Structure formats: C-alpha cells, structure tokens
C-alpha cells in the first residue's frame, strides 16, 4: 500500500531559486552496489519500477563494470532488459569501452563515465592517474556520442579526499573542462566523502562558471556524512543548478572510500524542494512507500529522516 501524500510542509517559495529540479535517482545503482548482500535481480527490477511509478524520470539502473570489482551489479545484463521498457531515462555506468559495448548491445541510450579530481582516488578506483583515466574515457565518450548516446561525466572527490585532504578548486575545474571538452553532455560534481560546506560549493560553482562551464550542464551529488547534504544542495540551487543526484531511502556510499556514508536521501530532498515550491514531479507518498518496501528487503530501517517520519505517521 502506498503512503498518503503528506499535507506538510507548507510551501514558502524563495526568490531566485529554480522553478523545477530534475532528480537523478541513483539508489538502484549507487545505493545497491554498496550492500553487503547481493539483492536479487527481480527485487532490483521492481525497485526501479516503483521509483518510476513514484514520478522519478531519471533512474540510474546499473553499472557495466566487471563483476570482480562490483559483484552486487553482476546482473546488469539481466536487469537492464527487465526495466528498459519503462517510460523514463535509465542511465548506466560504463567504466571503459568493454562496458560501453555491453550497454549498447542492450539498447542503453544514456551512459556515464566515472572520473576523479584527485590522483589518490583515481589510483584506488581506476588504478590509473587522473590523466590516464581521462585518456581511457575519451574513446568511450566519442563512440557513445557518435551513436547519439547521452553521456554523463561523474567527478568524484570534488570537495575533499580521504588521502589527500582538501582538493584545490582549480584541480576540479581542470578535470571538469576536460570531460566537457571530450564531449560529455553533463557533469555530476561529487562530494564523495561528504565534507563539503555551502561556501565551498558556491566557490566551486563560481569557478566553473568563470571557466566557461554552463550551469545547465552541472549536477550535484552530495553525501550526508556530516549532515551537510541539504545545505549544500540549497547553495547549488542558489547558483542555478537544476539537477540533483539523490538516492531513495538514503542508500549508498562508496566502496573505494570507506569514510563515505549514504547519499542524500531522495525523500529528504523532495521534502525540502516541496517546501520551497520547486517542482520535482515526485509523489512523496509513493516514494516513501517504495523506500519502506526496499528497507524491508534489506532487513534494516531507512536512514532517511523523511521516510522515518512519514512511515511512522502512517503506522
């Protein structure tokens, strides 16, 4: 049974914010890849269907990485055909040309590559330097664009690195420019270990704008390690960003950065945006019900404060 749509929060718009935000839902990929137990493919497919039924229009479905590295997503070839008929965008992660081949063979029309702003994380995640990783992505992006496939460029460690500490803004800008110049349609700025604060977010966005990166090409991906994800999202909205990554129920972290806790919960984001009068197209009651359903499959409560509050009210 779906939870009812909440009456609150009261809508009080703030001047200067976007009228609409596109939520890039990452729970089915970034969330479930960090689970200790492998979730059955049938459950994953139903999760994606329920997310679509809740009004999410961009749902990252899976990752075509080698199963050795992310065994939780070894069923990509089974999952993607099971959900590809949904009337939503279903981007998939492709780490290299082999991953792209697998995705294209199944009809994927939106793919994503995964770069790093720091040398340490590039080594840990891709076993390459930053520039070597960019060189690896170049043929992936060019081949995808040649087939009119939309390409997203993820950039990790934009605000801090567990090994290197603070990440200079110019380092992030350089890699962002490189990804755009090779043909990426959009970029997702990742706060992989959740250390960003609003002033830092504003400084990076100003620097990117100054370097000729269109704000329309930017999305933000915040982790809530220190409870800053919503504050950082608000700072991005003030700069004009209209794409925000979030994970239903707050699922996810990062397998290569042990200090990274869950992603920004989609429900918490929708609650804030609803209060600001910003349209997302999401039915919050159905989304909460979906996360409660997935939490039951995972055997633990959702970390999302909004899920906990609204599911408690429902009971």
C-alpha angles and dihedrals in degrees: 000000000000119000114245119257107266118245092216149095101067111231113247111164123211118217117247098028124118118270092222137025127198111218114214100208113212103169096105092054113019091031102047095039088071096053116113092219122056110247112223114255091238090058092048091051092049089048090056091047092051092048089053090047089055090060103262109145101188114050119170101221109189147318129259095213124134109281089233090069101039108018091172089071098042089116096067092121090055098040102048097057089048092061105023093099093064115113093241138088111268110192119188132199117246117185097188145351092288090056090048091052091053092048095046091048088062094047100258111170099183124050136172135209123206119224133169133227091209134059094225095056092042088056094046096043104033105013088235140097118260092259093045089053091050089051089052091052096048097080090041092056095041093050092047093049091048086062093045092250117154113242127204121193116212115203116196129200095026093150107027143349127218091224103033101032117209115030114217112238093231090059090057093045091052094055092043090054091048092053092048093045092054089055110270111157095209140007130218114208107214127208089193098179097031099243100128123116127197096260091053091049091052092047093052093046091049090050092049091049089050090053091055098259107146113234088222088066094055132093128174129225114192131182119208100222093131098025094258103115098101093042090051091047090053090052089052092049090053088057091053101260110153102178118077126177116220139161125228109248091004093279121168148040130180125287091209097048109055094190092060114106128186129325123252105287113246091221093054089050093048091049091055094044092048090054089051092051092245115148119233101159089230124137100220094197093055091044092052090049089052093052092047088052092050092045088057090054090049092047098235139081121267115261090219111113091209093051090050094047097046097040089051090052090050092054 
